[in-house]
Amino acid sequence: MNSTSYPVILETDLAGVERHGRGKVRDVYRIADRLLIVATDRISAFDYVLATGIPDKGRVLTQLSIFWFEFLKDLTPNHFLSARVEDYPEPLPSFRDQIDGRSMLVKRANMIEIECVARGYISGSGWKEYREGGTVCGIALPSGLRESDRLPEPIFTPATKAQNGHDENISFERACSLIGEDLAKRVRDLTLALYSRASQYAETRGIIIADTKFEFGFAGEELVLGDEVLTPDSSRFWPAETYQPGGPQHSFDKQFVRDYLESIHWNKQPPAPGLPAEVAEKTSEKYRQAYRVLTSHDL
């Protein structure tokens, strides 16, 4: 189905259902001892939610996360329960027009207070830190690396979560002080195992996963993988056929949006501008393309 089959959803309004939280992209509702996570079509850039939505973005984030939850389930349990609206408890099915294809019913989990980032390539904030001191999150890397170079082996670079503004990269030692050494080692090893499995698969599909972030929490006593998993919002996906280290790479994400905002010289202060229809549609196609390539299915 193409993007015109579904409305762009910027806000959800599930009357009578308790709202649990609202992020830059997701609306979360409390359903007894479970949560309903709805991925809207909101898009953020430079830490601000823009006035224009991206068609199908929320559906891609949800459906791709579900794909990866299934693909990786032998490595770790996850919080996913169902994405079938007909299986949701009342009154949720009556809101099908807002939640179908873009929502997940999940176990409630107490999320740990760090983001678990795996990097296989040097890019983004890691590249910036490396240029300044030859390290990423305190990990010394070989000298002479170029932007977007593949690292000798993937590294675990945790970050603190920020409700507003950029997350802050921290050392492994700092992560240990926040969540305890045993848990930090556990999520480090799990993060690298998940990244290794996913990146090897993605390479067979012609996509390089340069880096990605995972979030974990405890559902009761069980450590589970939660939130979104290996999407264009939480990862850098690069087409292998155009990969050329030594500078930024083409990517399956919001690069069209960033480029447009830079071209209009937005001062990166509120209010955030809207986007021309062409930029929104090009960005939408990048998200849909990532889903098609990784899953071998149309959205």
N, C-alpha and C positions, 0 to 999 in steps of 0.2 A: 504494500500500500504506500502511496506517496503521502507527503506531509499535508497535502490539502484535505486529506480524509479526516484529520483530527484538528480540533481547535487548539490554538495556543493558550496554555493555562499559565497565568502569572500568579494568581491567588486561588486558594481553595477556601470554600466556606461550607463546612459540613455541619449544618445547624443541629444542635443538640448533642454533638460529639465533643468531648473535652479536648481542647488543644493542649498538647504537651510541650511544644516548642516550635520555633520557626528559625530556620537558618537562611543563608543567602539563597539557597536553591530549594531546600526541602521544607515541607510543612509536616509536622509530626503530631499525631493524635493518640490519646490514651484509650485503649480498648480493654477494660478490666486489667488483667495481668499481662497484656500484650500491647504492642504499639503498631499503629499504621503509619508507614513512612510514605509520603507522596512527593515524588520528584516533579517539581514544576518546570516550566520552560524559562524561568529566570536565569539570567547570566550575569556574573560579576566579572569585573576587570579592574585591575589596580585597586582592589579591595572595596569597590562600590558596585551595588546592583544597578544595572542599566535599566533604562525606561522601556526598552524593547526586548521582547522574548525571542527565543530561538525555536522555530518549529521543530517538534519531535525531540527536543533535547532531553526532556524528562523521561520520555519513553526509552530513549537510548540508554540513559544512565541506569534505569531500572532493569531493563531486559539484559543488558550486558552484565550487570552485577549478578543477576540470577544465573546467567550462563557460567560465570566464574565460580559462584558458590557451588554449583553442581560439579564443575571440573576439578575443584580443589578439595572436595569434601573428604577425601581419604587422608588428607594431610591435617585437617582441622575441622572440628564442628563449627557451625555458623548459626546466626540468629534467624535465618530465613524459615518461614513456615508456609506461606502460600502467596500467590499472586492472582488467584482466581477469585474475581469479585463475587461469583456465585457461592463461594465457600466462606465469604466473610460474614461475621455476625451482623444482625440488624443493629442500626438502620443503614449500614454501609452500602448494601446493594442499591439503595435508592439514589446514591450519589455516583452511579456508574459513569456518567458523562464527565465527571471531574477526575476520577481515579483509575478508570480502566486502562491497563497497559503501563501505568506510571506509578503504581503503588505496590507495596509489599506489607503483608502482615508478618510481624517478627516477634521473637521473644524479647521481653524487656531484659536489658543487661546493664550492669553497673560498669560503665566504660572506664578503662584506665586512663590516667591523665597525661599520657604522651602519645604522639603520633609516631608510628613505626615506619620509617622510610628506608627503602632499599634503592641503592644507586648502582647501576652497572656502567654508566657513562658519566662523564663530567660535564654538567650543564647547570643552568639556572643559578640558584644561590650557592650551590656547591662550586661552580666555576668561579664565581665572584670571590668566595673565601679562598679558594686555591690560588688565585692570582695574587691575593694579598699576603698569604703566608705559607703556601704549599701544603695546606691541610684542608680537610673537610670534617667538621665536627671533632676536631682534635686528632683525626687520623692522618698521619703523614703519608703523602702520596709521592710517587716518583716524580722527579723534576722533568720539565720539558713537555708536559702534557699539553695538547691543544684543546680548545673548546670542542666539546662533543666527542672527544676520544673515548674509546672503550677502556675501562679500568682493568687492571690485571686480574682482579676478581671483584665481585659485587661487595659493597660495604653497607653496613647498617648505620644510618645517620638519624637518630631520633630528633624529635622537635616537640616543643611545648605547644599546646593548643591555644589559639587566640580567638576569642569571639569577634574581635574587631582588629583589623590590621594583620600584618604578616605573622605567621608562626615563626618561632625562633628556633634555629638549629641549636642543639645542645650536645655535649659530649656524652659518651656512654656512662661515664662516672656520674654525671649529673642525673642521667636517667635512673641510675641505681639509687641515688639519694632520694628521688621522687617516688619510686614505686617499689623499691627493694631490689637487692642484687639478684635474688633467685628469679623473680618475675621478669626482671630486665633481661636476664640471660635467656629465659624461656621465650619471650616475645622476639628477641633478636634472632635466635635460631629459627624460629617459626617464620619470621618475616623473610629471611634469606632463603628458606626452603620454598616458600610460596612464590617468591620472585623468580627463583631458578626454574621451577616447574612452569610457571606462566610464560616467562621470557623464552624458554626453549620452544614451547608450543607456538608462541606468536611468531618466532623466526620462521617456522614452517609455513606461516601464512603471509610472510613478506613484511612483517611489522617488527620493528625494534622497540622494545619497552626500555626506554633509557632510565627511567626511575618511576617509582610508584610509592604510595603511602597506604598503609593498612591501619585499621583501628580494631582493637580487641577489648573485650569486656567479660565480665563474669555473669552468666545466667545461672543463678544459684551458685554451686561450687564449680561449674564447668566453664573453662575459658573458651570463648567463642569469637569467631571473626564476625565483625559487624559493619554497619554503615554501608558505604558503597565500596565496590571492589574492582580495581583495574579498569576504570573508565577513563575517557579523555579528560575528565575533570580532576581525577586523582593521580593521573599518570602522564608521562610524556611518551606518546606513540609517534615513532618516526617511520616513514616508508623506507624499507631497506633499499629499494631500487634507486633512491636519490640520496642516500646517506653519503656524506662527504665531510669527514672531520676537519676542523680548522675554523669553524664558525657556527652560527645557529643553523638548525635543520628545519626542513618542512615538517609539519606535524598535523595530526588528526585532532585538532582542538580549536581553541578560540583565537588562533593567530590572526585571522581576518579581522576580528574585532579589535585586537590590540593595534594592528597596523592602522586601521581606520581612526581609532582614537588618537594615535600619535600624529596622523596626518592632519587632524583638525586642531592640533595643539591644545587639547583639553588640559586644563591645569590640574586634573586629578583631584579635584575638590567637588563636593556636592554643590548643586544637583548634578547627578550623572546624566549625560546626554542620551538621546535615543539613537537608533541605528537606521540607516537606509535599508529598504527592503532587500536590496541586492546583497548587502553585507550579511544580513540575517540569514538569507537563504543559502549563501555560500558556506556560512558557518554550519548551518543545519546539515548540509550535504556532507561536510567533513565528519560530523558525528555519525550520520547514517552509514557513511562509507566504512568507518571504523567497525561498526557493528557487523556490516555485511562481510567484511574481510575476515574478521576474527571468528564469526560463527558459521559462515557459509550460508546464511539465511538473510532474506530481506526482512526489514523491520515490520 
